[in-house]
Amino acid sequence: MTSSVVTTVFLPITVAVIMLGLGLSLTVGDFTRVARQPRAAVIALACQVLVLPALCLGLVLLFDLAPLLAVGMMLLAASPGGTTANIFSHLARGDVALNISLTAINSVLAVVTLPIVVNLALAVFLDDGGSADQAIGLQPAKMAQVVAIVLVPVAIGMWIRARYAGFAERMRRPVRAASIVVLVAVIGVAMFQERANIGGFLEQVGVVALLLSVLSLAIGYAVPRLSRVSHRQAIASSFEIGIHNATLAITIALSPALLNNSTMAIPAAVYGVVMFLPAGALCWYFARYRARETLVSSQTGVSTSDT
């Protein structure tokens, strides 16, 4: 991918709009709710922070990706979920309240965990360990950039909701719709600019990105269920863990103030397209499963609520 006004100016603005929309749907209670259902939240967060980077590292090594693409994949794996995960969870009849809590906490954790994962990836995959202008780790100036991209818009949105609840509720859906439209437009323009290279991008990382998506969704559901988390909470965990914020990863990769490397943005760009296939299929399956369960319950008079 090549840097342009679209990717270096409008993409960060898009991320800010998306994060603002997320903030409009959050309250302090979304953070404290975890204390009332700690098992589901702790398991999901452990998968997000520990299991996914290890899984991605295994895929990168298995497929022997080029160093810059390997770093891009690790950046993607370390990126938190977002509003898209919440939408899929709602359609699949998952526990959306848990999704919102996980999204809120993941957004905060990512400010610390994402730079750590990326810096380790730079040290492992680049011979020189990554130059000083590439590292996005604990350097105060670059840490501030990540905070500005991720947390500031969320905090503004939460403040608006706390101060003007009615206005925030009215604006939540329009802002979400606008963010999706702008996101599709920006990525569409970026893909058009790279139309001659799309085939090459898919060939380089398409299989790895698809596998990361499928395995993330599977782990996000299976691990909580094996830990005796309810079906609806496991659905929420699956989409929260399985749908990464590709827009944020692309922004960090392309930003001149952060990684400033277009090759590192390729995995997230490819993932942002291919992940809709497994996520959509899983959403359809869960929705059908729930509808069938409801039908059986109504016919037999026996409750089939989650355990």
N, C-alpha and C positions, 0 to 999 in steps of 0.2 A: 504494500500500500504506500502511496505517496502522500506526503503532507500537503494540505491545501487550506484555503480559507474555510472550507466546509468542515474539515476534520480538526483544525487547530482552533477555530473560533466558535463555530456553531455547535460542534459536538460537545464541548464543555458546557455551553449554555443549555443544551438539551439535557445533559446530566443534572444540571442545577434545577431545571424545571421538573424533572422526574423526582428528584430528591425533595423538592418543595412540595410536590403533590403527595409524596409519602408522609412528610411531616404533617400535612393537613389531616391525615387519617390517624395520627398517633396522639396518645396522651401519656402522662407519667404513669398511669395505671397499666399501660402496655408493658412497661419495664418491670413493674412490681408484680404483675400477674404471674411471672415465672416462679415466684416464691410459693404460689398456691398450686402449681403443677410442675414441680422441679424435675421429675423423672424425664418427661417428654422433652423438656427444654434442654436439660443438661446433655442428654444423649444426642439430640440433634446438633447442638453446638460442638460437642466432641467430634462428631462425624465431620462437621464443616471445617473445623480448625485443624484437626489432626489426621483424620482418615483420608480426606480428599487430596490434600497435597501429597501424601504418601502414594495414593492410587495414581495420581497424575504423574508422579516421578517414575513409577513403574512402567506406565504406558510410554512415556518419553524415552526411557532406556530401552524398552522392548522394540520400539519402532526406530530407534537410533535417529531421532530428529536432529537437524542442524542446530547448533548452539543457540542462535538467536530465536529460532522457532521454539526450542525447548524452554527458554526463559519466558516467551510469550504464553506457552501453555501453563506454566507454573503461575504466572500472573493471573490468568483466567481462573485457575483452580482456587486461588486465594481470594478472588473477588466475592463479595457477599451476594446474597439473593436480592430480590427487589420486588417491585409492585407486580411484575409479570408472574412471579411465583404465587402471589396472593390471588391473582385472577384465576390461574389454573386451579389452585386449591378450592376456590369458591365453586368453580364449574364442576369439579370432581367431588364436591360435597365433603371436603375436608374441614378441619377445625381452623377456620380463618383467623379467629382470635389468637390462636397459637402462632399462626404464620406472621401476624402483625408483630407479636412480641419478639419472635425470632428475627424478623427483619430489622427491628429497632436495635436489638442487641448486636446482631451481626454487623450492622453499619458502624457501631461504636468500636467493636473489636477489630474490624478491618483496618482501622487507622493504625493499629499496632501490628497486627498479624500479617497484613498484606506486604508492608515494607520488609518485614523479616524474611518472609518466604521468597520474595523477589531478590533480595540481596544475597540470600543463600544460593539461589539459582544462578545469579550472576557469578558468584564465586566458584560454583561447581562446573558450569558449562562454558564459561569464557576463560581462556587461558590466563588473561591478566586479572581475573577476578572482577572484571567490570571497572571501567574508568570512573573517576570521581564524579564526572558529570552525568553518569548513568545511574549511580546508586540512588535509591529513593528511601534509604533506611532511616536511621535516627538523626540525620542532619536536620537541624531545626527549620531551616528555610523550606526544605522540600517536604518535611512533615507538615508544615503549615499549608502547603499546596494541597495535600491529600485531605486535610481537615476542611479546607475551604471547599473542595469538590464534594465531599461526602457529608460532613456534619453541619456546616453552616446553613445550607438550604433546609435541611431537616429541622434544625432548631428554629429557623424563622417560621416554617410551616406550623410547628408545634406551638410557637408563641401566638401565631394568628388564631389557631384553634382555641387556645386557652383564653384569649382576650375577646375574640369575636366568633364564638362557636357557631352561630347561625350562618354567618358569612362563609366560614370554613366548610361547613356542611354543604352549602350551595355550590361552592367552588370546587369541592373535591373531585366530583366526576368530570366537570369541564376541564380542569387542569390535567387529570389523568388522560382524558381523551386527547387533549392538545399535545401532551407529552408523547403519546403513542404516534400521533400523526407526524409530529416533528421528527421523532426518532426514525420512523419509516422513511421519511423524506431525506433525512441526512444520510442514512445508510444507503438508501437508493442512489443518491447522487454519488456517494463514495464508490459504490459498486459499479456505477456507470463509468466513472473515471478509470476504474481498474478492469473494465470489461475484457480487455485483452489478456489479463492475467488471472481471471477467475478460475479457469480450468486448472492452471498451475497451482493456485492456492488450494483448491480442493484435492488435487493429487498429493500435495505435500502434507497436509494436516487433516484432510476430510475424515479419514477413517479414525484417526486418534480423537478428533473432536466429537465424532459420533459415539465412539466407545465411552469417552468421558461422560457424555450426557446420559447414555443408557445405564452405565454402572453407577453413576451418582444417584440417579432416580431409584435404582434397585436397592442400593445400600441405604438410601434415605428412608425407604419403607421397611426393608427387611430387618435392619438392626433394631429399630424401635419395637417392631413386633416381637422379635426374639427376646426383647427386654420387657415384654408384657405391657407395652404401651397400646392404647386403644387404636382401633382401625382408623377413625377419623383423625386422630393426632398423628398417626403414622403417615397418612396421606399428606397432611400439612408438612411434616418433616421431609417427605420425599420430594415435594416440589421446592421447598425452601433450600434443600441441599442440592437438588438436581438441576436447578435453573440458576445459573450464575449471571451476574451483572456484566454482560459483554460490553455494554456501552461504557461503563466505568473503566474496564480493562483497556479498551481501545483509546479512551481519553488519556489515561496514564501513559500508555505506550507512545502516543503521538505528541503529547504535550512537550514543547521545547523546554519547559521548566522542570520536567521529570525525566522520563526515559529518552524521549526524543529519538525514537527508533521505529521506523515504519514496519520493518520486518516483524518485530515483536507484536504488532497489532494484528497480524494475519490470523493467528489461531482464534482470537476472540471474534474477528469478523466472520470467519467460517462457522464458528460455533453458533453465532447469533442467528444463522440461517438454518443449520442442520438440527439444532436442538428442538425446533418446533415439531419435528416428526415424531420422535419418541415421547416427548412431553404431551403432544396432542393425542397420541395413541393411548397413553396411560390414563390421561384425563377421561377419554371416552370409555375405557374399560371400567374405571372406578365409578363413573356416573351410571353405567349400565348395571354394575354390581349392586349399587345402592338402590337403584330403581327396582331391581329384581327382588332384593331383600325386603323392600317396602311392600311389594306385591304379595310375597309369601306371607308376611306378617298380617296383612289385611285379610287374606284368605283363610288363614289358620287361627287368627286371633291370638297368636303367640308372639310376644315381643322378640325382636331380633336386634335389640340395641347393642351397642359395642360394649365389650368388656376390656 
